[in-house]
Amino acid sequence: MTSTVKNNQLSQILAPISLYFKDLDEVIRQRLASKVALIDQISTYIIQAGGKRIRPALLLLVAKALANGQPTPHALELAAVVEFIHTATLLHDDVVDESTLRRGRETANAAFGNAASVLVGDFLYSRAFQMMIGPNDLRVMQILSDATNTIAEGEVLQLLNMNDPEVDEASYLQVIRYKTAKLFEASSELGAILAKSNVAQREQAAAFGRHIGTAFQLMDDLLDYTANAEQMGKNAGDDLREGKPTLPLIYLLENGSTEERLLVRAAIEQNQDLPQDVFLQILKAVQTSGALDYTHAAAKREADLAFECIKDFPENEATSALHALCEYSLARQT
């Protein structure tokens, strides 16, 4: 698979489901409603921050692809569930990471405080679990409950890896599979279930989500060292400042010069007390060592695997959009 998709083409890729997004926004708005004013305030703040809604889009596209364009009951409700689970993880992540910027503006914890952010994250989780019983399908509940549990395990694994320069590539990829790719996988598999697909298609959809989710996260790792705050919606180099040994740093630790390896080890270990001149030294080393090419190649392998997973899907505009998403995952700049 060669990438020809430009970064600004996401809206074009999602055109087959564009009519659903207005209805999805309304479902999200209604389901976020609470008699507790602070929950309404923070929930509205988060949703208005935007985001690509890739996970709900995967659910809707897979459902449309495998149902040959026919509408599937409960699709919008479950798409909202997926978005709520994702948003809850972001709220908790930002508290753990002490982040101050996401999607180009203050994080909820920076604006409202850590306690409120954690509790509203809990509200989103519990509301998601209220909603997932709608289809009255034990498979749906099992997929979403398993995914939520796996994501929590991934967050703890990442916490254990923080400030640890001994983390290797295999360990880091496990965190990605748990923390990020699992919800992509669940979203795609739910789409297949809603389309009443056979077991093989359901497994193909799940594998597609797992691989494309990994590709998206690996590209996030790369963009942390190449994109500016306006592009990424967060501060460049945040992963390094937070002591996260992501793949570019792991590559540098294994392949850099002795001086570079010592510099990166010290930076990972000392967490957020990183002087700007040291950060710039590491940034230059990452950009000149081949670390970014290595990370991009790893992302491409995952995107290629995702592409292969859906080669037997029916030929229609939704399947074409899923193919294009594989390319977009590598071409994007945000």
N, C-alpha and C positions, 0 to 999 in steps of 0.2 A: 504494500500500500504506500503510495506516495502522496504527500500532503499538497493540495492545491487550494485549500480553503483559507480565505483571509480572515483575520481576526474579527472584522466587523460584520461577518455574515451569519452570526448566530441566529438573529431574528429570521433570516431567510431559511436557515436549516429547520427551525421550529415552525415554519409556516403551516405544515399539515395539521398542527394542533393549536394554532394561534387563536382560533375561535373559542377554545376551551379555557384560555387563560383568564379572560374576564370573569367567567363563571367560577373559576378556581379562586380568584381573588375574593369573590363574594362569599364563597364557602369559608375561606380563611377568616374573613372579617366577622362573619356570623359566629363561627366556632370559637373565636378568640374572646367573644363577649363575656364579661364577668361583672358581677355586682360589686366587686372590689375595684375601686377606681385606679389604684396603682397598677394593678394587673392590666387593665385597659390601656393605661398610659404607656407602660413599657412595651406591651405587645404591639401597640400601634407604632411606637418608635422603631421597633425592630423591623416590622413588615415594611414600613415606609423607606427603610434603608435600601430596599431592593434586593439584589442578588439575582443570579442567573436562573434559579429554579431548575437546575439540571436534573435533580433527582425526581421531582414530580414529572418533568418532561420525559424522562426515560420510561416511567410507568405508563404514561399516556401514549407514547410512541410505540412501545412494545405491544400494548393492548390493541392499538389501532392496526399495527402491522400484522399481527397474528389473527385478528378478527376481520381482516380484509376491509378495513375502513368502517366497520359497523360500530356504533356507540356501545360501550359496555357499562352495565349498571355498576354503581359504586366507585367508578374510576375517579371522579373528582374528590369524593370523600377520602379515599385512600391516598390520593395525591397530596391532599392537605395533611393527612396524618404523617406522611413521609417528610413534608416540609416542617411540620411541628417538631418532629424528632430531631431533624437536622438543626433547627434553630435552637432547640434546647441544648444540644451539644456545643453550639457556638457560645451561648451564654455562659455555660460552665467552663469552657475552654478559656474564655477571655478572663474570667476570674482567676483560674489557676495560673495562667500565663502573665497576669497583671497587665494585659494589653490595654491600650488607650485608643487605638484607631482600628476601625474595620469598615470596609466599603466606603472609605473616604470621609468618615465622620467619627465622632466619639463613640466608643463602645458603650453598651448599656451600663456596664459596671462603672465606667468613668463618669457617666451622666447621672446615674441613680444610686450607685453604691453596690458593693459586693453582695451584701445580704439580700437586697431586693432582686438582683440579677439571678442569684442561685434559686431563690424561691419561685420566681416567675419561670425559670427553666423547669423546675419541678411541676409547676402548673401545666406547662406545655406537654410534658411527658404524660401526666395523668389525663389531660384532655385527649391526647392521642390514643390512649388506651380505652377511653370511653367510646371513641369513634370507630375503632377497629373492629368492634363487634357487629357493626352494621351489616356486613355481607353475610353474617351468620355462617362463617366458613372457618373451621378449625385450622385449615392450612394457612389462611391469612393471619390469624392470631399467632400461630406458631412462628411463621416467618418474621413477623414484626417484633414479637417478644424476644426471639432468639437474636435478632439483629440488635435490638436495644441492649441486651445483655453483653453481646460481643463488643459493641462500641464502648461500653463502660470498661470492659477488660482492656481494650486497646488504649483507653485514656490512662488507665493505671500503668500499663506497660510503658507508655510514653513518659509518664511521671518517673518511673524507675530508671529510664534511660537518660533523663535530664542530667546534664553535667557529668556524663560518663563518656570519656573519649574511647573507651574500649568497645563500644557498640559496633558490631559489624553489619555488613549489608543485609545478611539474612535476618538478623534481629530487627533491623529497621523496617524491612519489607513486611515482617510479621505485624508490626505496629500499623503500617498502612493498610494491610488486609483487614485488620480488626477495626481500626478507628475510622477509616474513610471508605474503603472499598465495600465494606459490608452493607452499608445502606444503599449504595449503588446497586449491589447485587440483589438486595431485597426489593428495591423498586422495580427492577427489570423482571424479577420472578413474579411479583404481584401482577404486573401487566399481563404476563403469560397466563396466570390463573384466571384473571378476569376475562380473558379471551377464550377460556375453556380449551386451552391447548393440550396437546398430548404430553406425556412425560419427557420425551426427548426434547421438544421445543421449550418446555419449562426449564430443563437443565441447561440448554443452550442460552436461554435468556439470562439465567442466573450467572453463568460463566461470562457472558458478554458484560454484564454489569460489574462483575468483579474485576475484569481486566481493564475496562475503560475507567473505572474508579481509581485504580492504581495509576493509570496513565495520567489522570488529572492531578493526583497528588504529587507525582514525580515532577510534573511540569510546574506545580506550585513551588516545589523545592528549588527548581531552576530559576523561576521568576523572582524568587526572594533575593537573588543576586544580580538580576538584570533589569528589573522593572523599577520605576520610581513610585513614590507614594501615591501620586495622582492616578497612575495606571492600575496599581494593585489594590488601592484602597487601604493600604496599611504601610507601615514604615519599612523601607528596604533593610534587610539584614536583621529583621526581628528574630528569626529563628536562631541565628548565632548569638544575639544578645540574650536570648532566653535559655541558652545552653543546650539547644536541641541539635544533636548530631544527625543532620539530614544527609542525604546521599552525596551532594557535592563535598561536604566536609569529610565524610567517611572516605571518599575517593582520595582527597588531599592527604588525609592521615595515613593512607596506605601507599600513596605514590608521590607525595611531595618531597621536597628536599628536607634534610634534617632540621634546618631552621624553620621551614614552613610547618613541619609536623609539630615541633615544640610550641610554636606560636598558636596553632589551632588547639592543641591539647590544653594549653593554659587558658585560652579564651573560653573553651567549653566548660572547663572546671570552675572558672571564676564568675560565670553567669553574667549579671547585668552591670558589673563594674567595668565594662570594656571601654577603654579610651578610644576616641575617634581615630587617632592615628593607627592604632593596632587594628581596628576594624578595617580601615582602608588598605592596610597591608594584606590582610587576609582576603579581602574582596579582590584585590589585584591577583593574588595567588590562585584563587578559585577561577578567575576569569582567564588566566594564562596557562593553567596546568593541564587542561583537558577535562577538568571535573564537570564542566557544563556540557561538553560534548558527550561524556560518558552518561550523564543523567538523562540527556535527551535521547540517547540510544536506548536506554532502559525503558523510557516512556514509550518510544516507538515500538519496541518489542511487545509491550502490553497492548498498545493500540492495534497492532497487527493481529494479535491473538483475538482481541475483541471483534475485529472485522471478520475473522474466520468463523467465529462462533455463530454468526447469523447468516452465513452464506446460503443456508437452506431455507431461510424465511421466505414467505411469499413475496413476489416482486410487486411492490406498490410504493406510493410516495412516502409512507411512514418508514418502511425498511430503507429506502434511499436516504431518508433523514438520519437514521441510525448509522448508516455508513459514513455520512458526512460528519457526524459527531466524532467519529474515530479520527478523521482528519483534523477537525477543529481542535481536538484535545491537544494536538501537537503544534498547531499554528497560532493559538491564542497568545495574547500579550497581557491578559488580565485574568 
